[in-house]
Amino acid sequence: MPTAPKSILLYDLVLENGCTISPFVWRAKYAIAHKGFAVESIPVGFTQIKSILGGKYERLPIIDDGGTIVPDSWAIADYLDRTYPDRSPLFATPAERVAARFFEGWLWRDIFPPMFRCYVLDNFNFARPEDRAYLRESRERLFLGGRTMEETVAGREERMPAIREAFNPLRAVLAETPWLGGASPNYTDFCGLSAFLWAGSINTLPPLLKDDPLFDWINRGFDLYGGICRDPRLRPLAA
């Protein structure tokens, strides 16, 4: 019988239905699978993070690779490339890593903030009940300037066309190449796909239209590595 692939333990930030919420955890799943390892997930709620691993960490993802603990999605990617150089690289060159950081910077400047303001109440509603008080207090205080979630999401239908248009640079690149990594996917693709996995985990207002050319890349990306990130609990991305 064939030997099962080695598994790497991943602490996974989840919603009430068990679906992953964090885009950083989604990309860690991709990174582990890209290296040819199985992912063994431990579901954790927002308010449980400080109760794991002696309370040393405040955010997920965290991996445990045979006793080696690595927090943070970028550190995890670097660790996997450094520790397993004989397997498919996440960053084939230093320039690829720089390009991925640039792409992530664009996402967090131009894409995530307006989408977050559309979906912050969805995140709250789909979270584990024991996490909701924390999410409301922390998000309204830290990210919403004291406004309520309800006030923040009001009128989001009118804002969604501008969010769709903000993806035009991504559409332009993917019209010329199958992957952001070129002929095959790399960590830049995982960063981009994780944004749509995050939206798919919580949205009650889909971010895209059905005829969006991004779906060619999104569907191929969700099918990668045996569909490791194609979770049936994800919500539709198209209106």
C-alpha atoms as an extended CHARMM CRD file, in Angstrom:
* protein
*
       239  EXT
         1         1  MET       CA              0.0000000000        0.0000000000        0.0000000000  PROA      1               0.0000000000
         2         2  PRO       CA              1.2430000000        3.5280000000       -0.7400000000  PROA      2               0.0000000000
         3         3  THR       CA              2.5490000000        5.4700000000        2.2020000000  PROA      3               0.0000000000
         4         4  ALA       CA              0.3280000000        8.3410000000        3.3190000000  PROA      4               0.0000000000
         5         5  PRO       CA              1.9750000000       11.7380000000        2.8850000000  PROA      5               0.0000000000
         6         6  LYS       CA              3.4660000000       13.3480000000        5.9180000000  PROA      6               0.0000000000
         7         7  SER       CA              1.0380000000       15.7090000000        7.6300000000  PROA      7               0.0000000000
         8         8  ILE       CA              1.6980000000       19.0890000000        9.1820000000  PROA      8               0.0000000000
         9         9  LEU       CA             -0.4810000000       20.3000000000       12.0320000000  PROA      9               0.0000000000
        10        10  LEU       CA             -2.2390000000       23.6020000000       11.3280000000  PROA      10              0.0000000000
        11        11  TYR       CA             -4.1320000000       25.6570000000       13.8910000000  PROA      11              0.0000000000
        12        12  ASP       CA             -7.1290000000       26.8370000000       11.8830000000  PROA      12              0.0000000000
        13        13  LEU       CA             -9.3100000000       29.8820000000       12.6450000000  PROA      13              0.0000000000
        14        14  VAL       CA            -12.9120000000       28.8300000000       12.0580000000  PROA      14              0.0000000000
        15        15  LEU       CA            -16.4990000000       30.0280000000       12.0470000000  PROA      15              0.0000000000
        16        16  GLU       CA            -19.4720000000       28.4110000000       13.7800000000  PROA      16              0.0000000000
        17        17  ASN       CA            -19.9550000000       26.0250000000       10.8320000000  PROA      17              0.0000000000
        18        18  GLY       CA            -16.2910000000       24.9770000000       10.9410000000  PROA      18              0.0000000000
        19        19  CYS       CA            -15.2490000000       26.7930000000        7.7750000000  PROA      19              0.0000000000
        20        20  THR       CA            -11.9020000000       28.5870000000        7.7760000000  PROA      20              0.0000000000
        21        21  ILE       CA            -12.2960000000       32.3740000000        8.0150000000  PROA      21              0.0000000000
        22        22  SER       CA             -8.7280000000       33.6920000000        7.9630000000  PROA      22              0.0000000000
        23        23  PRO       CA             -7.1600000000       34.4430000000        4.5550000000  PROA      23              0.0000000000
        24        24  PHE       CA             -3.7870000000       33.8300000000        6.2140000000  PROA      24              0.0000000000
        25        25  VAL       CA             -4.8340000000       30.3260000000        7.2320000000  PROA      25              0.0000000000
        26        26  TRP       CA             -6.1530000000       29.6400000000        3.7310000000  PROA      26              0.0000000000
        27        27  ARG       CA             -2.7810000000       30.5220000000        2.2260000000  PROA      27              0.0000000000
        28        28  ALA       CA             -0.9960000000       28.3700000000        4.7970000000  PROA      28              0.0000000000
        29        29  LYS       CA             -3.1440000000       25.4370000000        3.6860000000  PROA      29              0.0000000000
        30        30  TYR       CA             -2.0940000000       26.0730000000        0.1030000000  PROA      30              0.0000000000
        31        31  ALA       CA              1.5640000000       26.3680000000        1.1000000000  PROA      31              0.0000000000
        32        32  ILE       CA              1.5580000000       23.0490000000        2.9580000000  PROA      32              0.0000000000
        33        33  ALA       CA             -0.2310000000       21.2700000000        0.1180000000  PROA      33              0.0000000000
        34        34  HSD       CA              2.1000000000       22.8410000000       -2.4600000000  PROA      34              0.0000000000
        35        35  LYS       CA              4.9780000000       21.1550000000       -0.6560000000  PROA      35              0.0000000000
        36        36  GLY       CA              3.2010000000       17.8080000000       -0.9620000000  PROA      36              0.0000000000
        37        37  PHE       CA              2.2090000000       17.4320000000        2.6780000000  PROA      37              0.0000000000
        38        38  ALA       CA             -1.2050000000       16.6990000000        4.1520000000  PROA      38              0.0000000000
        39        39  VAL       CA             -2.8450000000       19.2910000000        6.3770000000  PROA      39              0.0000000000
        40        40  GLU       CA             -4.0590000000       18.1880000000        9.7980000000  PROA      40              0.0000000000
        41        41  SER       CA             -6.2570000000       21.0190000000       11.0340000000  PROA      41              0.0000000000
        42        42  ILE       CA             -7.0690000000       21.9170000000       14.6250000000  PROA      42              0.0000000000
        43        43  PRO       CA            -10.1260000000       24.2270000000       14.6440000000  PROA      43              0.0000000000
        44        44  VAL       CA             -9.7980000000       27.2560000000       16.8970000000  PROA      44              0.0000000000
        45        45  GLY       CA            -12.1930000000       30.1390000000       17.5310000000  PROA      45              0.0000000000
        46        46  PHE       CA            -11.1100000000       33.7580000000       17.8540000000  PROA      46              0.0000000000
        47        47  THR       CA            -11.2950000000       33.7460000000       21.6480000000  PROA      47              0.0000000000
        48        48  GLN       CA             -9.5040000000       30.3820000000       21.9400000000  PROA      48              0.0000000000
        49        49  ILE       CA             -6.2280000000       31.5170000000       20.3780000000  PROA      49              0.0000000000
        50        50  LYS       CA             -4.6850000000       32.6030000000       23.6630000000  PROA      50              0.0000000000
        51        51  SER       CA             -5.5100000000       29.2420000000       25.2460000000  PROA      51              0.0000000000
        52        52  ILE       CA             -3.3560000000       27.2160000000       22.8390000000  PROA      52              0.0000000000
        53        53  LEU       CA              0.3780000000       26.6230000000       22.9920000000  PROA      53              0.0000000000
        54        54  GLY       CA              0.7190000000       28.2270000000       26.3850000000  PROA      54              0.0000000000
        55        55  GLY       CA             -0.8680000000       31.5080000000       25.3300000000  PROA      55              0.0000000000
        56        56  LYS       CA              2.2680000000       32.6490000000       23.4910000000  PROA      56              0.0000000000
        57        57  TYR       CA              0.4900000000       33.7000000000       20.3000000000  PROA      57              0.0000000000
        58        58  GLU       CA             -2.2750000000       36.1390000000       19.4480000000  PROA      58              0.0000000000
        59        59  ARG       CA             -2.9480000000       35.2690000000       15.8020000000  PROA      59              0.0000000000
        60        60  LEU       CA             -3.2800000000       32.3380000000       13.4560000000  PROA      60              0.0000000000
        61        61  PRO       CA             -2.0820000000       30.5010000000       11.4430000000  PROA      61              0.0000000000
        62        62  ILE       CA              0.4000000000       28.4860000000       13.4350000000  PROA      62              0.0000000000
        63        63  ILE       CA              1.8890000000       25.1920000000       12.3010000000  PROA      63              0.0000000000
        64        64  ASP       CA              3.4400000000       22.3840000000       14.3060000000  PROA      64              0.0000000000
        65        65  ASP       CA              5.8390000000       20.4220000000       12.1230000000  PROA      65              0.0000000000
        66        66  GLY       CA              6.9370000000       17.5300000000       14.2830000000  PROA      66              0.0000000000
        67        67  GLY       CA              7.4280000000       19.7860000000       17.2950000000  PROA      67              0.0000000000
        68        68  THR       CA              8.7130000000       22.8410000000       15.4310000000  PROA      68              0.0000000000
        69        69  ILE       CA              6.2030000000       25.6520000000       16.0050000000  PROA      69              0.0000000000
        70        70  VAL       CA              5.9970000000       28.3670000000       13.3580000000  PROA      70              0.0000000000
        71        71  PRO       CA              3.5190000000       31.2810000000       13.5670000000  PROA      71              0.0000000000
        72        72  ASP       CA              2.5660000000       33.7510000000       10.7870000000  PROA      72              0.0000000000
        73        73  SER       CA              1.7600000000       32.8780000000        7.1820000000  PROA      73              0.0000000000
        74        74  TRP       CA              4.9100000000       34.4750000000        5.7330000000  PROA      74              0.0000000000
        75        75  ALA       CA              7.1530000000       32.8120000000        8.2900000000  PROA      75              0.0000000000
        76        76  ILE       CA              5.4330000000       29.5000000000        7.5320000000  PROA      76              0.0000000000
        77        77  ALA       CA              6.1130000000       29.8780000000        3.8010000000  PROA      77              0.0000000000
        78        78  ASP       CA              9.7620000000       30.7600000000        4.4300000000  PROA      78              0.0000000000
        79        79  TYR       CA             10.1110000000       27.8600000000        6.8660000000  PROA      79              0.0000000000
        80        80  LEU       CA              8.6730000000       25.3630000000        4.3830000000  PROA      80              0.0000000000
        81        81  ASP       CA             10.9940000000       26.5170000000        1.6050000000  PROA      81              0.0000000000
        82        82  ARG       CA             14.0130000000       26.5330000000        3.9120000000  PROA      82              0.0000000000
        83        83  THR       CA             13.2700000000       23.1800000000        5.5360000000  PROA      83              0.0000000000
        84        84  TYR       CA             12.1470000000       21.3100000000        2.4150000000  PROA      84              0.0000000000
        85        85  PRO       CA             14.2540000000       22.7410000000       -0.4500000000  PROA      85              0.0000000000
        86        86  ASP       CA             13.8970000000       19.5140000000       -2.4320000000  PROA      86              0.0000000000
        87        87  ARG       CA             10.1420000000       20.0840000000       -2.8440000000  PROA      87              0.0000000000
        88        88  SER       CA              8.3390000000       22.5480000000       -5.1150000000  PROA      88              0.0000000000
        89        89  PRO       CA              9.3430000000       26.0500000000       -3.9900000000  PROA      89              0.0000000000
        90        90  LEU       CA              6.8230000000       28.6280000000       -2.8690000000  PROA      90              0.0000000000
        91        91  PHE       CA              9.3470000000       31.2620000000       -3.9560000000  PROA      91              0.0000000000
        92        92  ALA       CA             11.6160000000       30.0700000000       -6.7680000000  PROA      92              0.0000000000
        93        93  THR       CA             13.7380000000       33.2270000000       -6.4470000000  PROA      93              0.0000000000
        94        94  PRO       CA             14.0540000000       36.1540000000       -4.0130000000  PROA      94              0.0000000000
        95        95  ALA       CA             12.3600000000       38.2780000000       -6.6840000000  PROA      95              0.0000000000
        96        96  GLU       CA              9.2760000000       36.0480000000       -6.5230000000  PROA      96              0.0000000000
        97        97  ARG       CA              9.0200000000       36.6640000000       -2.7980000000  PROA      97              0.0000000000
        98        98  VAL       CA              9.2990000000       40.4270000000       -3.3160000000  PROA      98              0.0000000000
        99        99  ALA       CA              6.5880000000       40.2670000000       -5.9870000000  PROA      99              0.0000000000
       100       100  ALA       CA              4.3330000000       38.3520000000       -3.6230000000  PROA      100             0.0000000000
       101       101  ARG       CA              4.8470000000       40.9480000000       -0.8840000000  PROA      101             0.0000000000
       102       102  PHE       CA              4.0540000000       43.7160000000       -3.3560000000  PROA      102             0.0000000000
       103       103  PHE       CA              0.8800000000       41.9230000000       -4.4350000000  PROA      103             0.0000000000
       104       104  GLU       CA             -0.1780000000       41.4120000000       -0.8280000000  PROA      104             0.0000000000
       105       105  GLY       CA              0.4180000000       45.1090000000       -0.1550000000  PROA      105             0.0000000000
       106       106  TRP       CA             -1.9330000000       45.9980000000       -3.0090000000  PROA      106             0.0000000000
       107       107  LEU       CA             -4.5900000000       43.6360000000       -1.6490000000  PROA      107             0.0000000000
       108       108  TRP       CA             -4.4470000000       45.0990000000        1.8440000000  PROA      108             0.0000000000
       109       109  ARG       CA             -4.4350000000       48.6970000000        0.6230000000  PROA      109             0.0000000000
       110       110  ASP       CA             -7.0190000000       48.6180000000       -2.1650000000  PROA      110             0.0000000000
       111       111  ILE       CA             -9.1050000000       45.4580000000       -1.7890000000  PROA      111             0.0000000000
       112       112  PHE       CA             -9.4850000000       44.2230000000        1.7720000000  PROA      112             0.0000000000
       113       113  PRO       CA            -10.4810000000       47.4920000000        3.5030000000  PROA      113             0.0000000000
       114       114  PRO       CA            -13.6110000000       48.1780000000        1.4030000000  PROA      114             0.0000000000
       115       115  MET       CA            -14.5310000000       44.4920000000        1.3730000000  PROA      115             0.0000000000
       116       116  PHE       CA            -14.0630000000       44.2830000000        5.1370000000  PROA      116             0.0000000000
       117       117  ARG       CA            -16.5020000000       47.1690000000        5.5750000000  PROA      117             0.0000000000
       118       118  CYS       CA            -19.0280000000       45.2350000000        3.4940000000  PROA      118             0.0000000000
       119       119  TYR       CA            -18.5940000000       41.9210000000        5.3080000000  PROA      119             0.0000000000
       120       120  VAL       CA            -17.7630000000       42.7970000000        8.9120000000  PROA      120             0.0000000000
       121       121  LEU       CA            -21.3350000000       42.1020000000       10.0480000000  PROA      121             0.0000000000
       122       122  ASP       CA            -21.4100000000       38.8220000000        8.1020000000  PROA      122             0.0000000000
       123       123  ASN       CA            -18.2120000000       37.8110000000        9.8870000000  PROA      123             0.0000000000
       124       124  PHE       CA            -19.8840000000       38.5700000000       13.2080000000  PROA      124             0.0000000000
       125       125  ASN       CA            -23.0690000000       36.6750000000       12.3560000000  PROA      125             0.0000000000
       126       126  PHE       CA            -21.2610000000       33.5470000000       11.1270000000  PROA      126             0.0000000000
       127       127  ALA       CA            -18.7270000000       33.4590000000       13.9760000000  PROA      127             0.0000000000
       128       128  ARG       CA            -18.9260000000       31.0870000000       16.8830000000  PROA      128             0.0000000000
       129       129  PRO       CA            -21.3990000000       32.4660000000       19.4430000000  PROA      129             0.0000000000
       130       130  GLU       CA            -18.6640000000       32.6890000000       22.0790000000  PROA      130             0.0000000000
       131       131  ASP       CA            -16.5680000000       34.8630000000       19.7430000000  PROA      131             0.0000000000
       132       132  ARG       CA            -19.1900000000       37.4530000000       18.8270000000  PROA      132             0.0000000000
       133       133  ALA       CA            -18.8410000000       39.8330000000       21.7670000000  PROA      133             0.0000000000
       134       134  TYR       CA            -15.0830000000       39.9850000000       21.1960000000  PROA      134             0.0000000000
       135       135  LEU       CA            -15.5130000000       40.5480000000       17.4610000000  PROA      135             0.0000000000
       136       136  ARG       CA            -18.0050000000       43.3590000000       17.9200000000  PROA      136             0.0000000000
       137       137  GLU       CA            -15.9640000000       45.2080000000       20.5200000000  PROA      137             0.0000000000
       138       138  SER       CA            -12.5950000000       44.8000000000       18.8120000000  PROA      138             0.0000000000
       139       139  ARG       CA            -13.7230000000       45.5080000000       15.2500000000  PROA      139             0.0000000000
       140       140  GLU       CA            -15.7980000000       48.5410000000       16.1360000000  PROA      140             0.0000000000
       141       141  ARG       CA            -13.0280000000       49.9610000000       18.2980000000  PROA      141             0.0000000000
       142       142  LEU       CA             -9.9660000000       49.1220000000       16.2000000000  PROA      142             0.0000000000
       143       143  PHE       CA            -11.1900000000       49.1750000000       12.5990000000  PROA      143             0.0000000000
       144       144  LEU       CA            -14.4990000000       51.0170000000       12.3630000000  PROA      144             0.0000000000
       145       145  GLY       CA            -13.6990000000       54.2170000000       14.2370000000  PROA      145             0.0000000000
       146       146  GLY       CA            -16.3650000000       53.5590000000       16.8410000000  PROA      146             0.0000000000
       147       147  ARG       CA            -19.1450000000       53.0180000000       14.2890000000  PROA      147             0.0000000000
       148       148  THR       CA            -21.3270000000       49.9710000000       14.6880000000  PROA      148             0.0000000000
       149       149  MET       CA            -21.0940000000       47.0810000000       12.2860000000  PROA      149             0.0000000000
       150       150  GLU       CA            -24.6480000000       47.7900000000       11.1810000000  PROA      150             0.0000000000
       151       151  GLU       CA            -23.8110000000       51.4130000000       10.3670000000  PROA      151             0.0000000000
       152       152  THR       CA            -20.6930000000       50.3400000000        8.5070000000  PROA      152             0.0000000000
       153       153  VAL       CA            -22.3450000000       47.8320000000        6.1670000000  PROA      153             0.0000000000
       154       154  ALA       CA            -25.3230000000       50.0750000000        5.3690000000  PROA      154             0.0000000000
       155       155  GLY       CA            -25.3670000000       50.9130000000        1.6480000000  PROA      155             0.0000000000
       156       156  ARG       CA            -22.8840000000       48.2080000000        0.7320000000  PROA      156             0.0000000000
       157       157  GLU       CA            -24.8550000000       47.2810000000       -2.3910000000  PROA      157             0.0000000000
       158       158  GLU       CA            -24.0050000000       50.6760000000       -3.8450000000  PROA      158             0.0000000000
       159       159  ARG       CA            -20.3120000000       50.2650000000       -2.9780000000  PROA      159             0.0000000000
       160       160  MET       CA            -19.8800000000       46.7950000000       -4.4470000000  PROA      160             0.0000000000
       161       161  PRO       CA            -19.4360000000       47.8770000000       -8.1090000000  PROA      161             0.0000000000
       162       162  ALA       CA            -16.3810000000       49.9240000000       -7.1210000000  PROA      162             0.0000000000
       163       163  ILE       CA            -14.9210000000       46.9170000000       -5.3060000000  PROA      163             0.0000000000
       164       164  ARG       CA            -15.4210000000       44.7610000000       -8.4010000000  PROA      164             0.0000000000
       165       165  GLU       CA            -13.6930000000       47.3940000000      -10.5180000000  PROA      165             0.0000000000
       166       166  ALA       CA            -10.7400000000       47.4630000000       -8.1180000000  PROA      166             0.0000000000
       167       167  PHE       CA             -9.8840000000       43.9250000000       -9.2670000000  PROA      167             0.0000000000
       168       168  ASN       CA             -9.1590000000       45.1560000000      -12.8120000000  PROA      168             0.0000000000
       169       169  PRO       CA             -5.3360000000       44.9970000000      -12.3950000000  PROA      169             0.0000000000
       170       170  LEU       CA             -5.6990000000       41.3310000000      -11.4400000000  PROA      170             0.0000000000
       171       171  ARG       CA             -7.9680000000       40.6560000000      -14.4130000000  PROA      171             0.0000000000
       172       172  ALA       CA             -5.4790000000       42.3120000000      -16.7700000000  PROA      172             0.0000000000
       173       173  VAL       CA             -2.5720000000       40.1740000000      -15.5950000000  PROA      173             0.0000000000
       174       174  LEU       CA             -4.5530000000       36.9280000000      -15.6630000000  PROA      174             0.0000000000
       175       175  ALA       CA             -5.6820000000       37.6390000000      -19.2190000000  PROA      175             0.0000000000
       176       176  GLU       CA             -2.0590000000       37.0760000000      -20.2390000000  PROA      176             0.0000000000
       177       177  THR       CA             -0.9290000000       34.2410000000      -17.9690000000  PROA      177             0.0000000000
       178       178  PRO       CA             -2.6310000000       31.2030000000      -16.3980000000  PROA      178             0.0000000000
       179       179  TRP       CA             -1.2200000000       31.9430000000      -12.9520000000  PROA      179             0.0000000000
       180       180  LEU       CA              0.3340000000       34.8690000000      -11.1510000000  PROA      180             0.0000000000
       181       181  GLY       CA              3.3150000000       32.5370000000      -10.8050000000  PROA      181             0.0000000000
       182       182  GLY       CA              3.4870000000       32.1580000000      -14.5910000000  PROA      182             0.0000000000
       183       183  ALA       CA              3.0680000000       28.6550000000      -15.9780000000  PROA      183             0.0000000000
       184       184  SER       CA              2.3190000000       27.2290000000      -12.5250000000  PROA      184             0.0000000000
       185       185  PRO       CA              0.9080000000       28.6320000000       -9.2740000000  PROA      185             0.0000000000
       186       186  ASN       CA              3.0960000000       30.0640000000       -6.5480000000  PROA      186             0.0000000000
       187       187  TYR       CA              2.5990000000       31.9410000000       -3.2970000000  PROA      187             0.0000000000
       188       188  THR       CA              1.3450000000       35.0610000000       -5.0560000000  PROA      188             0.0000000000
       189       189  ASP       CA             -1.5810000000       33.0300000000       -6.3820000000  PROA      189             0.0000000000
       190       190  PHE       CA             -2.2550000000       31.7090000000       -2.9010000000  PROA      190             0.0000000000
       191       191  CYS       CA             -2.3800000000       35.2610000000       -1.5340000000  PROA      191             0.0000000000
       192       192  GLY       CA             -4.9020000000       36.2640000000       -4.1790000000  PROA      192             0.0000000000
       193       193  LEU       CA             -7.0420000000       33.1460000000       -3.9260000000  PROA      193             0.0000000000
       194       194  SER       CA             -7.1600000000       33.5090000000       -0.1470000000  PROA      194             0.0000000000
       195       195  ALA       CA             -8.9860000000       36.8280000000       -0.5390000000  PROA      195             0.0000000000
       196       196  PHE       CA            -11.8180000000       35.0790000000       -2.3760000000  PROA      196             0.0000000000
       197       197  LEU       CA            -11.8350000000       32.1790000000        0.0730000000  PROA      197             0.0000000000
       198       198  TRP       CA            -12.2190000000       34.6920000000        2.9000000000  PROA      198             0.0000000000
       199       199  ALA       CA            -15.1060000000       36.3770000000        1.0740000000  PROA      199             0.0000000000
       200       200  GLY       CA            -16.6340000000       32.9980000000        0.3140000000  PROA      200             0.0000000000
       201       201  SER       CA            -16.5740000000       31.9720000000        3.9450000000  PROA      201             0.0000000000
       202       202  ILE       CA            -18.8270000000       34.7990000000        5.1290000000  PROA      202             0.0000000000
       203       203  ASN       CA            -20.4680000000       36.8530000000        2.3860000000  PROA      203             0.0000000000
       204       204  THR       CA            -24.2210000000       37.3700000000        2.1120000000  PROA      204             0.0000000000
       205       205  LEU       CA            -23.6100000000       39.7270000000       -0.8160000000  PROA      205             0.0000000000
       206       206  PRO       CA            -21.4050000000       38.0850000000       -3.4710000000  PROA      206             0.0000000000
       207       207  PRO       CA            -18.4190000000       40.2120000000       -4.5170000000  PROA      207             0.0000000000
       208       208  LEU       CA            -18.3890000000       39.2390000000       -8.2170000000  PROA      208             0.0000000000
       209       209  LEU       CA            -20.7350000000       38.8440000000      -11.1650000000  PROA      209             0.0000000000
       210       210  LYS       CA            -21.2970000000       35.4530000000      -12.8020000000  PROA      210             0.0000000000
       211       211  ASP       CA            -19.5070000000       36.3750000000      -16.0390000000  PROA      211             0.0000000000
       212       212  ASP       CA            -16.3750000000       37.6910000000      -14.3190000000  PROA      212             0.0000000000
       213       213  PRO       CA            -13.2730000000       36.3760000000      -16.1250000000  PROA      213             0.0000000000
       214       214  LEU       CA            -11.6070000000       35.9490000000      -12.7330000000  PROA      214             0.0000000000
       215       215  PHE       CA            -13.6090000000       32.7550000000      -12.2600000000  PROA      215             0.0000000000
       216       216  ASP       CA            -11.3530000000       30.8400000000      -14.6320000000  PROA      216             0.0000000000
       217       217  TRP       CA             -8.4170000000       31.4430000000      -12.2790000000  PROA      217             0.0000000000
       218       218  ILE       CA            -10.5030000000       31.1620000000       -9.1010000000  PROA      218             0.0000000000
       219       219  ASN       CA            -12.0070000000       27.7940000000      -10.0650000000  PROA      219             0.0000000000
       220       220  ARG       CA             -8.6620000000       26.3590000000      -11.1440000000  PROA      220             0.0000000000
       221       221  GLY       CA             -7.1570000000       27.6890000000       -7.9240000000  PROA      221             0.0000000000
       222       222  PHE       CA             -9.8440000000       26.1800000000       -5.7220000000  PROA      222             0.0000000000
       223       223  ASP       CA             -9.2540000000       22.8210000000       -7.4500000000  PROA      223             0.0000000000
       224       224  LEU       CA             -5.5190000000       22.8030000000       -6.7090000000  PROA      224             0.0000000000
       225       225  TYR       CA             -4.0270000000       19.9400000000       -4.6890000000  PROA      225             0.0000000000
       226       226  GLY       CA             -7.1250000000       17.7860000000       -4.7900000000  PROA      226             0.0000000000
       227       227  GLY       CA             -9.4030000000       20.7020000000       -3.9430000000  PROA      227             0.0000000000
       228       228  ILE       CA             -7.9050000000       21.2610000000       -0.5020000000  PROA      228             0.0000000000
       229       229  CYS       CA             -9.5640000000       24.6860000000       -0.3090000000  PROA      229             0.0000000000
       230       230  ARG       CA            -12.8420000000       23.8120000000       -2.0730000000  PROA      230             0.0000000000
       231       231  ASP       CA            -14.9540000000       23.7010000000        1.0740000000  PROA      231             0.0000000000
       232       232  PRO       CA            -18.6780000000       22.9590000000        0.5440000000  PROA      232             0.0000000000
       233       233  ARG       CA            -19.4810000000       25.4720000000        3.2890000000  PROA      233             0.0000000000
       234       234  LEU       CA            -18.2000000000       28.3580000000        1.1540000000  PROA      234             0.0000000000
       235       235  ARG       CA            -20.8640000000       30.7370000000       -0.0410000000  PROA      235             0.0000000000
       236       236  PRO       CA            -21.2910000000       31.7580000000       -3.7150000000  PROA      236             0.0000000000
       237       237  LEU       CA            -18.8820000000       34.4070000000       -4.9800000000  PROA      237             0.0000000000
       238       238  ALA       CA            -21.1320000000       35.5220000000       -7.8330000000  PROA      238             0.0000000000
       239       239  ALA       CA            -24.3880000000       37.4260000000       -7.7040000000  PROA      239             0.0000000000
